[in-house]
Amino acid sequence: SVFVAENRDGHWRIPYTDILFFEAREKRIYLNTENQEISFNGTIGMLEESLPDCFLRCHRSFIINREKVERIIRRENLIKLYGNFSVPVSKSYRHIMREL
């Protein structure tokens, strides 16, 4: 299945398997794959509710695809994703590190 993002450049259909993470910044949501970043309007809370179970919130501003986790660095509260991306884990979401 696919995630559909809409912005002024058009509609984007991105397979869930290609998505590494979502990030909320500058009052927008950014969808990140290994090769591109697409921004669209929305809130991270509403996005979290609409995503399948393979996505996991790890920070107030980040939702990761758990299938793209390469490594967890507990002492630095970081999750390393494929494609050399690093995503922080906030204190309130540290319990998810055990799930992974």
Backbone hydrogen bonds, N-H to C=O, Kabsch-Sander energy under -0.5 kcal/mol:
donor,donor_aa,acceptor,acceptor_aa,energy
3,F,14,I,-3.3
5,A,3,F,-0.6
5,A,12,W,-2.4
7,N,10,G,-2.4
10,G,7,N,-1.9
12,W,5,A,-3.3
14,I,3,F,-2.8
14,I,12,W,-0.6
16,Y,1,S,-1.9
18,D,15,P,-2.0
19,I,15,P,-0.7
19,I,16,Y,-1.0
20,L,32,N,-2.9
21,F,32,N,-1.3
22,F,63,I,-2.8
23,E,30,Y,-2.3
24,A,61,S,-2.5
25,R,23,E,-0.6
25,R,28,R,-2.2
28,R,25,R,-1.6
29,I,40,F,-2.9
30,Y,23,E,-3.1
31,L,29,I,-0.5
31,L,38,I,-3.2
32,N,21,F,-2.7
33,T,36,Q,-2.7
38,I,31,L,-2.4
40,F,29,I,-2.2
41,N,6,E,-0.6
47,L,43,T,-2.1
48,E,44,I,-2.5
49,E,45,G,-1.5
50,S,46,M,-1.1
50,S,47,L,-0.7
51,L,47,L,-1.0
51,L,48,E,-0.5
55,F,52,P,-1.8
56,L,64,I,-2.7
58,C,62,F,-1.6
59,H,62,F,-1.2
62,F,59,H,-0.8
63,I,22,F,-2.0
64,I,56,L,-3.0
65,N,20,L,-2.5
66,R,54,C,-2.9
66,R,64,I,-0.8
68,K,65,N,-2.4
69,V,66,R,-1.0
70,E,80,K,-3.0
71,R,80,K,-1.8
73,I,78,L,-2.8
74,R,72,I,-0.7
76,E,73,I,-0.7
77,N,73,I,-0.6
77,N,74,R,-1.1
78,L,73,I,-2.0
79,I,87,V,-2.6
80,K,71,R,-3.2
81,L,85,F,-3.3
82,Y,68,K,-2.0
84,N,81,L,-0.7
85,F,81,L,-1.2
87,V,79,I,-2.5
89,V,77,N,-2.5
90,S,58,C,-1.9
93,Y,90,S,-1.6
94,R,91,K,-1.3
96,I,93,Y,-1.7
97,M,94,R,-1.8
98,R,94,R,-0.6
98,R,95,H,-0.7
99,E,95,H,-1.0
100,L,96,I,-1.9
